[in-house]
Amino acid sequence: MRNIVLLCNMGMSTSLMVSRMREAAEKQGYECKIDAYALQHAEEIIPTADILLVGPQIAFEIERLQAEYPDKKMEAIEMLDYGGMDGEKVLNHVKEVLGD
């Protein structure tokens, strides 16, 4: 089971994206855990993540996070996908990056 972690500034704006991604995962039969957290909790949750998705509003943090966790897969969620809350497209991208 994959552990997909979304980070945003306060951990709230990504909650709808998490819901949409969970719906898409259920439809596809893709076994994963998807949760959103505030950036301030990054140190606690990144070590257990298979992939970290960062909300576009804090995409500038990826460089710093990648330097701290060089072995972790990290992506910024595309602004159009985020704005449209296209959970299926984001999930499909995650699966592609993870090779699933």
mmCIF file of the C-alpha atoms, coordinates in Angstrom:
data_MODEL
# 
_entry.id   MODEL 
# 
loop_
_atom_site.group_PDB 
_atom_site.id 
_atom_site.type_symbol 
_atom_site.label_atom_id 
_atom_site.label_alt_id 
_atom_site.label_comp_id 
_atom_site.label_asym_id 
_atom_site.label_entity_id 
_atom_site.label_seq_id 
_atom_site.pdbx_PDB_ins_code 
_atom_site.Cartn_x 
_atom_site.Cartn_y 
_atom_site.Cartn_z 
_atom_site.occupancy 
_atom_site.B_iso_or_equiv 
_atom_site.pdbx_formal_charge 
_atom_site.auth_seq_id 
_atom_site.auth_comp_id 
_atom_site.auth_asym_id 
_atom_site.auth_atom_id 
_atom_site.pdbx_PDB_model_num 
ATOM 1   C CA . MET A 1 1   ? 0.000   0.000  0.000   1.00 0.00 ? 1   MET A CA 1 
ATOM 2   C CA . ARG A 1 2   ? 1.383   3.365  -1.045  1.00 0.00 ? 2   ARG A CA 1 
ATOM 3   C CA . ASN A 1 3   ? 1.544   6.317  1.327   1.00 0.00 ? 3   ASN A CA 1 
ATOM 4   C CA . ILE A 1 4   ? 0.809   9.565  -0.517  1.00 0.00 ? 4   ILE A CA 1 
ATOM 5   C CA . VAL A 1 5   ? 1.323   12.757 1.458   1.00 0.00 ? 5   VAL A CA 1 
ATOM 6   C CA . LEU A 1 6   ? 0.089   16.197 0.442   1.00 0.00 ? 6   LEU A CA 1 
ATOM 7   C CA . LEU A 1 7   ? 1.541   19.292 2.050   1.00 0.00 ? 7   LEU A CA 1 
ATOM 8   C CA . CYS A 1 8   ? 0.119   22.787 2.006   1.00 0.00 ? 8   CYS A CA 1 
ATOM 9   C CA . ASN A 1 9   ? 0.517   25.900 4.060   1.00 0.00 ? 9   ASN A CA 1 
ATOM 10  C CA . MET A 1 10  ? -2.018  25.015 6.741   1.00 0.00 ? 10  MET A CA 1 
ATOM 11  C CA . GLY A 1 11  ? -3.087  21.498 5.741   1.00 0.00 ? 11  GLY A CA 1 
ATOM 12  C CA . MET A 1 12  ? -6.633  22.591 4.954   1.00 0.00 ? 12  MET A CA 1 
ATOM 13  C CA . SER A 1 13  ? -6.733  23.614 1.307   1.00 0.00 ? 13  SER A CA 1 
ATOM 14  C CA . THR A 1 14  ? -5.609  20.172 0.210   1.00 0.00 ? 14  THR A CA 1 
ATOM 15  C CA . SER A 1 15  ? -8.417  18.344 2.038   1.00 0.00 ? 15  SER A CA 1 
ATOM 16  C CA . LEU A 1 16  ? -10.725 18.486 -0.981  1.00 0.00 ? 16  LEU A CA 1 
ATOM 17  C CA . MET A 1 17  ? -7.919  17.238 -3.234  1.00 0.00 ? 17  MET A CA 1 
ATOM 18  C CA . VAL A 1 18  ? -7.355  14.338 -0.835  1.00 0.00 ? 18  VAL A CA 1 
ATOM 19  C CA . SER A 1 19  ? -11.049 13.455 -1.056  1.00 0.00 ? 19  SER A CA 1 
ATOM 20  C CA . ARG A 1 20  ? -10.980 13.568 -4.850  1.00 0.00 ? 20  ARG A CA 1 
ATOM 21  C CA . MET A 1 21  ? -7.826  11.464 -4.991  1.00 0.00 ? 21  MET A CA 1 
ATOM 22  C CA . ARG A 1 22  ? -9.290  8.899  -2.594  1.00 0.00 ? 22  ARG A CA 1 
ATOM 23  C CA . GLU A 1 23  ? -12.408 8.636  -4.784  1.00 0.00 ? 23  GLU A CA 1 
ATOM 24  C CA . ALA A 1 24  ? -10.236 8.074  -7.862  1.00 0.00 ? 24  ALA A CA 1 
ATOM 25  C CA . ALA A 1 25  ? -8.127  5.472  -6.052  1.00 0.00 ? 25  ALA A CA 1 
ATOM 26  C CA . GLU A 1 26  ? -11.240 3.589  -4.971  1.00 0.00 ? 26  GLU A CA 1 
ATOM 27  C CA . LYS A 1 27  ? -12.619 3.604  -8.526  1.00 0.00 ? 27  LYS A CA 1 
ATOM 28  C CA . GLN A 1 28  ? -9.296  2.318  -9.853  1.00 0.00 ? 28  GLN A CA 1 
ATOM 29  C CA . GLY A 1 29  ? -8.806  -0.256 -7.103  1.00 0.00 ? 29  GLY A CA 1 
ATOM 30  C CA . TYR A 1 30  ? -5.481  1.392  -6.214  1.00 0.00 ? 30  TYR A CA 1 
ATOM 31  C CA . GLU A 1 31  ? -4.489  0.602  -2.651  1.00 0.00 ? 31  GLU A CA 1 
ATOM 32  C CA . CYS A 1 32  ? -3.056  3.674  -1.010  1.00 0.00 ? 32  CYS A CA 1 
ATOM 33  C CA . LYS A 1 33  ? -3.260  5.953  1.961   1.00 0.00 ? 33  LYS A CA 1 
ATOM 34  C CA . ILE A 1 34  ? -3.670  9.641  1.098   1.00 0.00 ? 34  ILE A CA 1 
ATOM 35  C CA . ASP A 1 35  ? -3.491  12.369 3.723   1.00 0.00 ? 35  ASP A CA 1 
ATOM 36  C CA . ALA A 1 36  ? -2.831  16.109 3.881   1.00 0.00 ? 36  ALA A CA 1 
ATOM 37  C CA . TYR A 1 37  ? -0.722  17.925 6.424   1.00 0.00 ? 37  TYR A CA 1 
ATOM 38  C CA . ALA A 1 38  ? 0.458   21.435 7.153   1.00 0.00 ? 38  ALA A CA 1 
ATOM 39  C CA . LEU A 1 39  ? 4.013   22.245 6.119   1.00 0.00 ? 39  LEU A CA 1 
ATOM 40  C CA . GLN A 1 40  ? 5.001   22.616 9.774   1.00 0.00 ? 40  GLN A CA 1 
ATOM 41  C CA . HIS A 1 41  ? 4.521   18.829 10.204  1.00 0.00 ? 41  HIS A CA 1 
ATOM 42  C CA . ALA A 1 42  ? 6.759   17.890 7.271   1.00 0.00 ? 42  ALA A CA 1 
ATOM 43  C CA . GLU A 1 43  ? 9.596   16.501 9.390   1.00 0.00 ? 43  GLU A CA 1 
ATOM 44  C CA . GLU A 1 44  ? 7.232   14.083 11.127  1.00 0.00 ? 44  GLU A CA 1 
ATOM 45  C CA . ILE A 1 45  ? 5.514   12.665 8.051   1.00 0.00 ? 45  ILE A CA 1 
ATOM 46  C CA . ILE A 1 46  ? 7.940   12.791 5.119   1.00 0.00 ? 46  ILE A CA 1 
ATOM 47  C CA . PRO A 1 47  ? 10.015  9.809  6.274   1.00 0.00 ? 47  PRO A CA 1 
ATOM 48  C CA . THR A 1 48  ? 7.009   7.480  5.902   1.00 0.00 ? 48  THR A CA 1 
ATOM 49  C CA . ALA A 1 49  ? 5.803   8.858  2.552   1.00 0.00 ? 49  ALA A CA 1 
ATOM 50  C CA . ASP A 1 50  ? 6.283   7.099  -0.773  1.00 0.00 ? 50  ASP A CA 1 
ATOM 51  C CA . ILE A 1 51  ? 5.699   10.427 -2.491  1.00 0.00 ? 51  ILE A CA 1 
ATOM 52  C CA . LEU A 1 52  ? 5.196   13.973 -1.312  1.00 0.00 ? 52  LEU A CA 1 
ATOM 53  C CA . LEU A 1 53  ? 2.895   16.295 -3.226  1.00 0.00 ? 53  LEU A CA 1 
ATOM 54  C CA . VAL A 1 54  ? 3.211   19.971 -2.444  1.00 0.00 ? 54  VAL A CA 1 
ATOM 55  C CA . GLY A 1 55  ? 0.387   22.426 -3.025  1.00 0.00 ? 55  GLY A CA 1 
ATOM 56  C CA . PRO A 1 56  ? 1.183   25.068 -5.644  1.00 0.00 ? 56  PRO A CA 1 
ATOM 57  C CA . GLN A 1 57  ? 1.012   27.827 -3.035  1.00 0.00 ? 57  GLN A CA 1 
ATOM 58  C CA . ILE A 1 58  ? 4.157   26.417 -1.350  1.00 0.00 ? 58  ILE A CA 1 
ATOM 59  C CA . ALA A 1 59  ? 5.910   24.951 -4.406  1.00 0.00 ? 59  ALA A CA 1 
ATOM 60  C CA . PHE A 1 60  ? 8.914   27.127 -3.525  1.00 0.00 ? 60  PHE A CA 1 
ATOM 61  C CA . GLU A 1 61  ? 9.537   24.775 -0.559  1.00 0.00 ? 61  GLU A CA 1 
ATOM 62  C CA . ILE A 1 62  ? 10.355  21.756 -2.750  1.00 0.00 ? 62  ILE A CA 1 
ATOM 63  C CA . GLU A 1 63  ? 14.000  22.716 -3.191  1.00 0.00 ? 63  GLU A CA 1 
ATOM 64  C CA . ARG A 1 64  ? 14.533  22.921 0.571   1.00 0.00 ? 64  ARG A CA 1 
ATOM 65  C CA . LEU A 1 65  ? 12.594  19.719 1.291   1.00 0.00 ? 65  LEU A CA 1 
ATOM 66  C CA . GLN A 1 66  ? 14.408  17.813 -1.448  1.00 0.00 ? 66  GLN A CA 1 
ATOM 67  C CA . ALA A 1 67  ? 17.756  18.899 0.030   1.00 0.00 ? 67  ALA A CA 1 
ATOM 68  C CA . GLU A 1 68  ? 16.669  17.555 3.426   1.00 0.00 ? 68  GLU A CA 1 
ATOM 69  C CA . TYR A 1 69  ? 15.176  14.328 2.004   1.00 0.00 ? 69  TYR A CA 1 
ATOM 70  C CA . PRO A 1 70  ? 17.142  13.574 -1.185  1.00 0.00 ? 70  PRO A CA 1 
ATOM 71  C CA . ASP A 1 71  ? 15.805  10.017 -1.516  1.00 0.00 ? 71  ASP A CA 1 
ATOM 72  C CA . LYS A 1 72  ? 12.125  11.018 -1.455  1.00 0.00 ? 72  LYS A CA 1 
ATOM 73  C CA . LYS A 1 73  ? 10.017  11.548 -4.546  1.00 0.00 ? 73  LYS A CA 1 
ATOM 74  C CA . MET A 1 74  ? 8.502   15.033 -4.462  1.00 0.00 ? 74  MET A CA 1 
ATOM 75  C CA . GLU A 1 75  ? 6.318   16.927 -6.878  1.00 0.00 ? 75  GLU A CA 1 
ATOM 76  C CA . ALA A 1 76  ? 4.434   20.204 -6.893  1.00 0.00 ? 76  ALA A CA 1 
ATOM 77  C CA . ILE A 1 77  ? 0.796   19.710 -7.850  1.00 0.00 ? 77  ILE A CA 1 
ATOM 78  C CA . GLU A 1 78  ? 0.138   21.441 -11.158 1.00 0.00 ? 78  GLU A CA 1 
ATOM 79  C CA . MET A 1 79  ? -1.802  24.677 -10.626 1.00 0.00 ? 79  MET A CA 1 
ATOM 80  C CA . LEU A 1 80  ? -4.517  23.790 -13.170 1.00 0.00 ? 80  LEU A CA 1 
ATOM 81  C CA . ASP A 1 81  ? -5.049  20.345 -11.641 1.00 0.00 ? 81  ASP A CA 1 
ATOM 82  C CA . TYR A 1 82  ? -5.134  21.842 -8.162  1.00 0.00 ? 82  TYR A CA 1 
ATOM 83  C CA . GLY A 1 83  ? -7.485  24.662 -9.113  1.00 0.00 ? 83  GLY A CA 1 
ATOM 84  C CA . GLY A 1 84  ? -9.807  22.211 -10.836 1.00 0.00 ? 84  GLY A CA 1 
ATOM 85  C CA . MET A 1 85  ? -9.470  19.710 -7.984  1.00 0.00 ? 85  MET A CA 1 
ATOM 86  C CA . ASP A 1 86  ? -8.751  16.986 -10.554 1.00 0.00 ? 86  ASP A CA 1 
ATOM 87  C CA . GLY A 1 87  ? -7.964  14.198 -8.114  1.00 0.00 ? 87  GLY A CA 1 
ATOM 88  C CA . GLU A 1 88  ? -7.950  11.551 -10.810 1.00 0.00 ? 88  GLU A CA 1 
ATOM 89  C CA . LYS A 1 89  ? -5.321  13.355 -12.890 1.00 0.00 ? 89  LYS A CA 1 
ATOM 90  C CA . VAL A 1 90  ? -3.142  13.971 -9.835  1.00 0.00 ? 90  VAL A CA 1 
ATOM 91  C CA . LEU A 1 91  ? -3.462  10.340 -8.740  1.00 0.00 ? 91  LEU A CA 1 
ATOM 92  C CA . ASN A 1 92  ? -2.588  9.097  -12.227 1.00 0.00 ? 92  ASN A CA 1 
ATOM 93  C CA . HIS A 1 93  ? 0.507   11.295 -12.176 1.00 0.00 ? 93  HIS A CA 1 
ATOM 94  C CA . VAL A 1 94  ? 1.501   9.852  -8.791  1.00 0.00 ? 94  VAL A CA 1 
ATOM 95  C CA . LYS A 1 95  ? 1.122   6.324  -10.137 1.00 0.00 ? 95  LYS A CA 1 
ATOM 96  C CA . GLU A 1 96  ? 3.281   7.220  -13.130 1.00 0.00 ? 96  GLU A CA 1 
ATOM 97  C CA . VAL A 1 97  ? 6.033   8.736  -10.945 1.00 0.00 ? 97  VAL A CA 1 
ATOM 98  C CA . LEU A 1 98  ? 5.972   5.705  -8.625  1.00 0.00 ? 98  LEU A CA 1 
ATOM 99  C CA . GLY A 1 99  ? 5.916   3.252  -11.524 1.00 0.00 ? 99  GLY A CA 1 
ATOM 100 C CA . ASP A 1 100 ? 2.612   1.697  -10.439 1.00 0.00 ? 100 ASP A CA 1 
# 
